[in-house]
Amino acid sequence: MSSQLSSDVRPKKPEEEQELNRFAAFKATLQYAKPHRKTFAAIALCTILAISADLLQPYLVKITIDDHLAVQNTDIRFLVIIAVIYTLLSLVSFLFTYVQNNLLQFAGQNIIARIRKDLFSHITRMSMPFFDRHHSGSLVTNVSSDTETISQFFTQVLMSIIRDGMTLLLIIFFMFKLDVTLAWFSLSVVPIIIFIAAIFRKYLRRNYQLARSRLSRLIGFIAENVSGMGLIQAFRQEKEQYGRFTEHNESYWQANKREIRAHVLFNRTFDVLGNLALVLMVWLGGLAVLNRQVEVGVLYAFISYIRQFFQPINQITMQWNTFQSTTVSMERIWKIMSNKSNVADAAPDQAILLTTEQVRGQIDFYDVSFGYQDNEIIIPRLNLHIEPGEMVGVVGTTGAGKSTMISLLNRFYDVRSGRILIDGVDIRHIPQNSLHRIIGLVQQDPYMFSGSIIDNVRLFREDITREQVIEACQFVGAHSMIMRLRDQYDTLLTERGSGLSAGERQLISFARIVVFQPKILILDEATANLDSHTEQLVQHALNSVAAGRTTIVIAHRLSTVMHADRIIVMKDGQIVEQGTHHQLLSLHGYYENLYNHAFKLSHSAL
């Protein structure tokens, strides 16, 4: 009894767990085919009609040979009738094959479009810890390459299962109808086929997984280098990066060669097996004809069927390779889709919806602790109160916890302990869509999308009019800069806004704030990379945008926050000093050291 219990509760082996995950991924993918049940039923019907028309043709030739030519029947009308029927069967086969392929492509592409849409939507709902764990190159592969591989399952593998599976069954039916003994000889190769497929199964999967993982690394490496091309050229790293690219490329090439070699060996093995079976059938059937045990027409039909018998088997085995790659892609996508966001919205009965009109902008941190990893604490216990409409500057050295605090307020991450409140409401009870409308974030390097300036300001929302965008740009001082461009507001920007200076991109990001009207404004090192003239323009835009809003400014340059209502000085995740610029200087503490250090740097630069 105890041994039975121990065997029941024994931990699953990695192979067993992987098989369960693979089955779960396959099952989840098939759920997308449910809305197309009627289409697949029509595909199956068209397939049966097309295959039946194909397989009746050798049987017609058998009738012609045995019932007409062998008995020297000279009635030409019989041959004409057979020829007409043969032609009609060919047309029927063509028509239903055409309809079947179109229906399959329609259903398959619809399924893949929905999977790709759901996958992209799922990725966009993930919290920041998800993107910390998953490389961008890998996610691009998931959305583009893996979904395309799954498309092959619905448009190739599934078609092969339906068409070739039915072809095999009908061929076996016709062979047994013609001659039972020869039919059993033909089926004797089936165990050999199953044995070879079982041997190659793990070998093919292992090679495909290796190729896919190396392709993902290659794509990730390319994405990193394209994004950091300015840095590569500035430090003359082209040769070193080319060498690293060559290593990744060579690694993927080697894995690809192994995969192709395995596929070729697998497919050619079945070709040889099919040819040997055909030779055996000709020999056995020829002996039977010579001994008058089988008619010539029967032998002809049997040879035709045995050739057709190995065609669907070969097709199925070739699709087995595709199926292997498909299941790997399904598993990869399922792993992404099964990820739950670390930051989840509250249950509907606990959610508190705040509109921008209701929000005053009061912010409170109560005993907030946080660390990115389980074994680290970046912010030990943070307490902070910010009044509605107050402008607060946050300063400190790198690693002091400034940006982490802002990430927690935006709820990119959830606190380990403690609470963050907006107008007395815990942000964990505010739906994230509502929270991100309340808070506007301007980062050090604002992101520009491929599209016009108009679209980059209103972020592709058609409900925001062109007039509203122009008015916002005028408000922040970006209008004159935009009007100098060739196509003005219709100027097309490439990814990251190449062609615009850092200051011009910042002005556009401020215009976004004006358009979307958040009640809390956060600037994360927004002036860190600007020259003094551009900083003045951005500072003027900041003062315009910050009016009437609770504003938090994380500053690299102390000059940016010197006129703030209050300055918070952070060190090791804690607030060590706070007050106005003059109050902090009078303390002769940590802020004064930062100020003197910054003053010396600016003096030495002059």
C-alpha positions in Angstrom: 0.0 0.0 0.0 2.8 2.4 1.0 4.7 1.6 -2.1 1.6 2.3 -4.2 1.2 5.7 -2.5 4.8 6.6 -3.0 4.7 5.7 -6.6 1.5 7.9 -7.0 3.1 10.9 -5.4 6.5 10.6 -6.9 7.8 13.8 -8.5 7.5 14.0 -12.2 10.6 13.7 -14.2 11.6 16.7 -16.4 10.7 14.7 -19.5 7.3 13.9 -18.2 6.7 17.5 -17.1 7.8 18.7 -20.6 5.4 16.3 -22.2 2.6 17.6 -20.1 3.5 21.2 -20.9 3.6 20.3 -24.6 0.2 18.6 -24.4 -1.2 21.6 -22.6 0.2 24.0 -25.3 -1.1 21.8 -28.1 -4.6 21.7 -26.4 -4.6 25.4 -25.9 -3.7 26.1 -29.5 -6.5 23.8 -30.8 -9.0 25.9 -28.9 -8.5 28.6 -31.5 -9.8 26.1 -34.2 -13.2 25.7 -32.4 -14.9 28.6 -34.1 -14.0 27.1 -37.5 -15.5 23.6 -36.9 -18.0 23.9 -39.8 -15.2 25.0 -42.1 -13.0 22.0 -41.1 -16.1 19.7 -41.6 -16.4 21.1 -45.2 -12.7 20.6 -45.7 -13.0 16.9 -44.6 -16.0 16.4 -47.0 -14.1 18.0 -50.0 -11.1 15.9 -49.1 -13.1 12.6 -49.2 -14.6 13.5 -52.6 -11.3 14.6 -54.1 -9.5 11.4 -52.8 -12.3 9.1 -53.9 -12.2 10.5 -57.4 -8.4 10.0 -57.5 -8.4 6.4 -56.2 -11.2 5.3 -58.5 -9.0 6.0 -61.6 -6.7 3.0 -61.2 -9.7 0.8 -60.5 -11.2 2.0 -63.8 -8.0 1.0 -65.6 -8.2 -2.4 -63.9 -11.7 -2.9 -65.3 -10.5 -1.8 -68.7 -7.6 -4.3 -68.7 -9.4 -7.3 -67.2 -12.9 -6.9 -68.5 -12.1 -5.6 -71.9 -8.6 -5.8 -73.2 -7.8 -9.2 -71.7 -10.9 -10.8 -73.2 -10.3 -9.1 -76.5 -13.5 -7.1 -76.5 -13.5 -4.7 -79.5 -16.5 -2.6 -78.4 -15.1 1.0 -78.7 -18.1 2.5 -76.9 -16.9 0.8 -73.6 -13.5 2.5 -73.9 -15.1 5.9 -74.6 -17.4 5.6 -71.6 -14.4 4.7 -69.4 -12.4 7.6 -70.8 -15.3 10.1 -70.1 -15.7 8.8 -66.6 -11.9 9.0 -66.0 -11.9 12.6 -67.2 -14.9 13.5 -65.0 -13.1 12.0 -62.0 -10.0 14.1 -62.7 -12.2 17.3 -62.9 -14.0 16.3 -59.7 -10.6 15.8 -58.0 -9.3 19.1 -59.2 -12.5 21.1 -58.2 -12.7 19.7 -54.6 -9.0 19.9 -54.0 -9.1 23.6 -55.0 -12.1 24.3 -52.7 -10.4 22.3 -49.9 -7.1 24.2 -50.1 -8.9 27.6 -50.2 -11.1 26.7 -47.2 -8.0 25.5 -45.2 -6.0 28.6 -46.0 -8.9 30.8 -44.9 -9.4 29.0 -41.6 -5.7 28.6 -40.9 -4.8 32.3 -41.5 -7.7 33.4 -39.4 -6.6 31.2 -36.5 -3.0 32.5 -36.7 -4.1 36.1 -37.0 -6.1 35.6 -33.8 -3.2 33.9 -32.0 -0.8 36.7 -33.0 -3.3 39.3 -31.9 -3.8 37.6 -28.5 -0.1 37.1 -28.0 0.7 40.7 -28.7 -2.1 41.9 -26.4 -0.9 39.6 -23.7 2.7 40.9 -23.9 1.5 44.5 -23.7 -0.4 43.7 -20.5 2.7 42.2 -18.8 4.4 44.1 -16.0 8.0 45.2 -16.0 9.4 42.1 -14.2 8.2 40.1 -17.2 10.4 42.2 -19.5 13.3 41.9 -17.1 13.1 38.1 -17.5 12.4 37.9 -21.3 14.8 39.2 -23.9 13.2 41.5 -26.5 14.7 39.4 -29.3 13.0 36.3 -28.0 9.7 38.1 -27.8 10.0 39.3 -31.4 10.7 35.7 -32.4 7.6 34.6 -30.5 5.3 37.1 -32.2 6.7 36.7 -35.8 8.5 33.5 -36.4 6.8 31.2 -33.9 3.3 32.2 -35.0 4.3 31.7 -38.6 5.5 28.2 -37.7 2.2 27.4 -36.0 0.5 28.6 -39.2 2.2 25.7 -41.0 0.4 23.3 -38.6 -3.0 24.5 -39.7 -2.2 25.0 -43.4 0.2 22.0 -43.9 0.2 19.5 -41.1 -3.5 19.5 -40.5 -4.1 19.3 -44.3 -1.7 16.3 -44.5 -3.4 14.6 -41.5 -6.9 14.9 -43.2 -5.9 14.3 -46.8 -3.1 11.8 -46.4 -4.8 10.0 -43.6 -8.0 9.5 -45.6 -6.0 8.5 -48.6 -4.3 5.7 -46.7 -7.6 4.4 -45.4 -9.2 4.4 -48.8 -6.1 2.8 -50.4 -6.2 0.0 -47.8 -9.9 -0.5 -48.6 -9.3 -0.8 -52.3 -6.3 -3.0 -51.9 -8.2 -5.5 -49.7 -11.0 -5.4 -52.2 -8.6 -6.3 -55.0 -6.6 -9.0 -53.2 -6.4 -9.8 -49.5 -3.0 -11.6 -49.6 -1.2 -8.8 -51.5 -2.8 -6.3 -49.2 -1.4 -8.0 -46.1 2.1 -8.1 -47.7 1.8 -4.3 -48.4 0.9 -3.6 -44.8 3.8 -5.5 -43.4 6.0 -2.4 -43.8 3.8 -0.4 -41.3 5.6 -1.6 -38.2 9.0 -0.7 -39.7 7.6 2.8 -40.5 6.4 3.3 -36.9 9.8 2.0 -35.6 11.8 4.5 -37.7 9.5 7.4 -36.8 10.0 6.6 -33.1 13.8 6.6 -33.4 13.9 9.9 -35.3 11.3 11.7 -33.1 13.5 12.9 -30.2 16.5 13.5 -32.5 14.5 15.8 -34.8 13.0 17.7 -31.8 16.4 18.2 -30.2 17.9 19.6 -33.4 15.0 21.9 -34.0 15.0 23.3 -30.4 18.8 23.9 -30.7 18.3 25.8 -34.0 15.4 27.9 -32.6 17.3 28.9 -29.4 20.3 29.9 -31.4 18.1 31.9 -33.9 16.6 33.7 -30.9 20.0 34.7 -29.6 21.0 35.9 -33.1 17.9 38.1 -33.4 18.4 39.4 -29.9 22.0 40.3 -30.7 21.0 42.1 -33.9 18.3 44.0 -32.1 20.8 45.1 -29.4 23.4 46.2 -31.9 20.9 48.2 -34.1 19.6 50.0 -31.0 23.2 50.8 -29.8 24.7 51.5 -33.2 25.7 55.1 -32.1 27.6 53.8 -29.1 29.3 51.0 -31.3 30.5 53.6 -33.8 31.5 56.1 -31.2 33.8 53.6 -29.5 34.9 52.0 -32.8 33.5 48.6 -31.8 32.4 47.5 -35.3 35.1 44.9 -35.6 34.5 43.4 -32.2 30.7 43.3 -32.7 31.2 41.8 -36.2 33.3 39.1 -34.6 30.6 38.4 -32.0 27.9 38.4 -34.8 30.0 35.9 -36.8 30.1 33.6 -33.8 26.3 33.8 -33.3 25.7 33.4 -37.0 28.1 30.4 -37.3 26.5 28.8 -34.3 23.0 29.1 -35.8 24.3 27.9 -39.2 25.8 24.8 -37.6 22.5 24.1 -35.8 20.6 24.6 -39.0 22.9 22.2 -40.9 22.3 19.6 -38.2 18.5 20.1 -38.5 18.5 19.9 -42.3 20.7 16.8 -42.2 18.3 15.1 -39.8 15.3 16.0 -42.0 17.0 14.7 -45.2 18.1 11.4 -43.5 14.6 10.9 -42.2 12.8 11.6 -45.5 15.2 9.6 -47.7 14.9 6.6 -45.3 11.2 6.5 -46.2 12.0 6.9 -49.9 14.2 3.9 -49.9 11.7 1.9 -47.9 8.9 2.8 -50.4 11.0 1.7 -53.3 11.9 -1.6 -51.7 8.2 -2.2 -51.0 7.4 -1.5 -54.6 10.0 -3.9 -55.9 8.7 -6.6 -53.5 5.2 -6.0 -54.8 6.2 -6.2 -58.4 8.0 -9.5 -57.7 5.3 -11.1 -55.7 2.5 -9.8 -58.0 4.4 -10.9 -61.1 4.7 -14.4 -59.7 1.0 -14.4 -59.0 0.1 -13.3 -62.5 2.4 -16.0 -64.0 0.7 -18.6 -61.9 -2.7 -17.2 -62.9 -3.5 -16.4 -59.3 -4.0 -12.7 -60.0 -5.2 -10.9 -63.1 -3.0 -8.4 -64.9 -5.4 -5.5 -64.2 -5.4 -6.3 -60.5 -1.6 -6.2 -60.5 -1.6 -2.8 -62.3 -4.1 -1.4 -59.9 -2.1 -2.8 -57.0 1.2 -1.2 -58.2 -0.6 2.1 -58.6 -2.1 1.9 -55.1 1.2 0.8 -53.6 2.9 3.8 -55.2 0.1 6.0 -53.9 0.3 4.2 -50.5 3.8 5.5 -49.9 3.1 9.0 -51.1 0.8 9.9 -48.2 3.1 8.1 -45.8 6.0 10.1 -47.1 4.0 13.3 -46.9 2.9 12.5 -43.3 6.5 11.8 -42.3 7.7 15.0 -44.0 5.0 16.9 -42.1 6.2 15.2 -38.9 9.2 17.4 -39.1 7.0 20.4 -39.4 4.8 19.1 -36.6 7.9 18.8 -34.4 8.9 22.4 -35.0 5.2 23.5 -34.6 4.9 21.9 -31.2 8.1 23.6 -30.0 6.7 26.9 -31.2 3.4 26.2 -29.5 5.2 25.4 -26.3 7.2 28.6 -26.5 4.1 30.7 -27.1 2.2 28.9 -24.4 4.9 29.7 -21.9 4.5 33.3 -22.7 0.7 33.2 -22.7 0.6 31.3 -19.4 2.7 34.0 -17.7 0.6 36.1 -15.3 1.4 39.7 -14.7 3.2 40.3 -11.4 1.1 43.4 -11.2 -2.6 42.5 -11.4 -5.7 44.7 -11.2 -7.8 44.3 -8.1 -11.0 42.2 -8.2 -14.0 44.2 -9.6 -15.7 44.4 -6.1 -12.4 46.0 -4.7 -11.5 48.2 -7.6 -11.8 52.0 -7.1 -12.1 54.0 -10.3 -10.7 57.5 -10.2 -11.2 59.9 -13.1 -8.8 62.7 -13.8 -11.5 65.2 -12.9 -11.7 63.7 -9.4 -8.0 63.5 -8.7 -6.4 66.2 -6.5 -2.9 64.8 -6.7 -2.0 64.0 -3.1 0.7 61.2 -2.9 1.6 59.2 0.2 4.3 56.5 0.7 3.7 54.5 3.9 6.5 52.2 5.1 7.3 51.1 1.5 9.9 48.4 1.0 11.0 47.0 -2.3 13.7 44.9 -4.0 13.9 43.6 -7.6 15.3 40.2 -6.4 14.1 38.2 -3.4 17.4 38.5 -1.7 17.9 42.3 -2.1 16.2 45.4 -0.6 16.7 48.6 -2.6 14.1 50.7 -0.6 14.0 49.5 3.0 11.3 51.7 4.5 10.2 54.8 2.6 7.7 57.4 4.0 6.8 60.4 2.0 3.9 62.8 1.8 3.4 65.1 -1.3 0.6 67.8 -1.3 -1.7 68.3 -4.3 -0.1 70.7 -6.8 3.3 70.6 -5.1 6.5 70.4 -7.2 9.0 68.0 -5.6 12.5 67.5 -6.8 14.2 64.2 -6.1 18.1 64.1 -6.1 20.7 61.6 -5.2 23.6 59.6 -6.7 23.1 56.7 -9.0 21.5 53.8 -7.3 19.9 55.9 -4.6 16.5 54.5 -5.5 15.0 57.6 -7.3 13.8 55.8 -10.4 12.7 52.8 -8.4 10.4 55.0 -6.3 8.9 56.4 -9.5 8.4 52.9 -11.0 6.6 51.9 -7.8 4.3 55.0 -8.1 3.5 54.1 -11.7 3.0 50.5 -10.5 5.4 49.0 -12.9 6.3 46.9 -9.9 4.4 46.2 -6.7 5.8 47.0 -3.3 7.0 44.2 -1.0 5.4 45.8 1.9 3.7 49.1 2.8 1.3 51.2 0.7 1.3 53.9 -1.9 -1.8 56.1 -1.9 -3.2 58.7 -4.4 -5.8 60.9 -2.7 -6.0 58.3 0.1 -6.6 55.4 -2.3 -4.2 52.5 -2.4 -2.9 52.4 -6.1 -3.4 48.6 -6.0 -7.1 49.2 -5.9 -7.0 51.6 -8.9 -7.2 49.8 -12.3 -4.0 50.2 -14.2 -5.7 51.9 -17.2 -7.1 54.5 -14.8 -3.8 54.9 -12.9 -1.8 55.5 -16.1 -4.2 58.2 -17.2 -3.8 60.0 -13.8 0.1 59.9 -14.0 2.0 61.3 -16.9 5.6 60.1 -17.3 8.4 61.9 -19.2 11.6 59.9 -19.4 15.2 60.8 -20.1 15.0 59.5 -23.6 11.3 59.8 -24.7 10.3 57.2 -27.2 9.1 58.1 -30.6 7.1 55.8 -32.8 7.3 55.4 -36.6 4.6 57.9 -37.8 3.9 61.6 -38.1 4.5 64.2 -35.4 0.7 64.4 -35.0 0.5 60.7 -34.2 3.4 60.8 -31.9 1.8 63.6 -29.8 -1.7 62.0 -29.6 -0.2 58.4 -29.7 -2.5 57.4 -32.6 -5.7 58.2 -30.8 -8.1 59.4 -33.4 -10.4 61.0 -30.9 -7.7 63.7 -30.2 -8.1 66.3 -33.0 -5.3 67.9 -35.0 -6.3 71.3 -33.5 -5.8 69.9 -29.9 -2.3 68.7 -30.9 -1.3 72.0 -32.4 -2.6 73.9 -29.4 -0.6 71.6 -27.0 2.6 72.1 -29.1 2.1 75.9 -29.0 1.6 75.7 -25.2 4.9 73.9 -24.6 6.9 75.9 -27.2 7.3 73.2 -29.7 5.2 74.8 -32.5 7.9 77.0 -34.0 10.4 74.0 -34.1 7.8 71.8 -35.8 6.8 74.5 -38.4 10.5 74.6 -39.5 10.3 71.0 -40.6 9.6 70.1 -44.2 6.2 68.6 -43.7 5.5 70.4 -40.4 3.1 68.4 -38.3 2.9 65.7 -41.0 6.6 65.0 -40.8 7.2 61.3 -40.6 9.5 60.2 -37.8 11.4 56.9 -37.8 11.8 54.7 -34.7 13.2 56.7 -31.7 12.7 60.0 -33.6 15.9 60.1 -35.5 16.2 63.5 -37.1 15.1 65.3 -34.0 17.4 66.5 -31.2 17.0 65.3 -27.7 15.4 68.6 -26.7 12.9 68.5 -29.6 11.9 65.0 -28.6 11.4 66.2 -25.0 9.2 69.1 -26.2 7.0 66.6 -28.1 6.8 64.5 -25.0 5.6 67.5 -23.0 3.0 68.1 -25.6 1.7 64.6 -25.0 1.3 65.6 -21.3 -0.8 68.6 -22.3 -3.0 66.5 -24.7 -3.7 63.7 -22.2 -4.1 66.0 -19.2 -2.8 63.8 -16.3 -3.1 65.2 -12.8 0.3 63.9 -11.6 3.5 64.6 -13.7 6.7 62.7 -13.3 10.0 63.7 -15.0 12.7 61.1 -14.8 16.0 62.7 -15.6 14.2 64.6 -18.5 17.0 67.2 -18.8 20.0 65.0 -18.2 21.3 65.0 -21.8 20.5 68.5 -22.9 22.7 71.5 -23.4 22.1 74.6 -21.4 20.1 76.4 -24.1 17.9 73.5 -24.8 17.5 72.9 -21.1 16.1 76.4 -20.7 13.5 75.7 -23.4 12.6 72.4 -21.7 12.5 74.1 -18.3 10.1 76.7 -19.6 7.9 73.9 -21.1 8.1 72.1 -17.7 7.0 75.2 -15.8 4.0 75.6 -18.2 3.0 71.9 -18.0 3.5 71.6 -14.3 1.2 74.4 -13.4 -1.8 73.0 -11.5 -0.3 69.5 -11.3 1.5 67.5 -8.7 5.0 67.2 -10.2 7.9 65.0 -9.2 11.2 65.8 -10.9 14.1 63.4 -10.7 17.1 65.5 -11.4 20.6 64.8 -12.6 21.3 68.5 -12.7 20.5 70.2 -9.4 19.7 73.4 -11.3 16.6 71.7 -12.6 15.0 71.5 -9.1 16.5 74.4 -7.3 13.2 76.3 -7.6 11.0 73.3 -6.6 8.7 73.7 -3.6 10.6 70.9 -1.9 13.7 68.9 -2.7 14.0 65.3 -1.4 17.5 63.9 -1.1 17.8 60.1 -1.3 20.6 57.8 -0.4 20.5 54.0 -0.3 16.8 53.9 -0.9 16.0 56.3 2.0 15.2 60.0 2.4 18.1 61.5 4.3 17.2 65.2 3.8 14.4 67.3 2.5 13.5 71.0 2.3 13.9 73.9 -0.1 17.2 74.6 -1.8 18.3 77.2 0.7 17.1 75.2 3.7 19.1 72.2 2.5 22.3 74.2 2.0 21.9 75.6 5.5 22.0 72.1 6.9 25.6 71.6 5.6 24.9 68.0 4.9 24.6 65.5 2.1 22.8 67.9 -0.3 25.5 70.5 0.1 28.1 67.9 -0.8 26.1 67.1 -4.0 25.7 70.8 -4.8 29.4 71.5 -4.3 30.4 68.5 -6.4 28.0 69.6 -9.2 29.3 73.2 -9.0 32.9 72.0 -9.3 32.0 69.9 -12.4 30.2 72.8 -14.1 33.1 75.2 -13.2 35.8 72.8 -14.6 33.7 72.3 -17.8 33.9 76.1 -18.3 
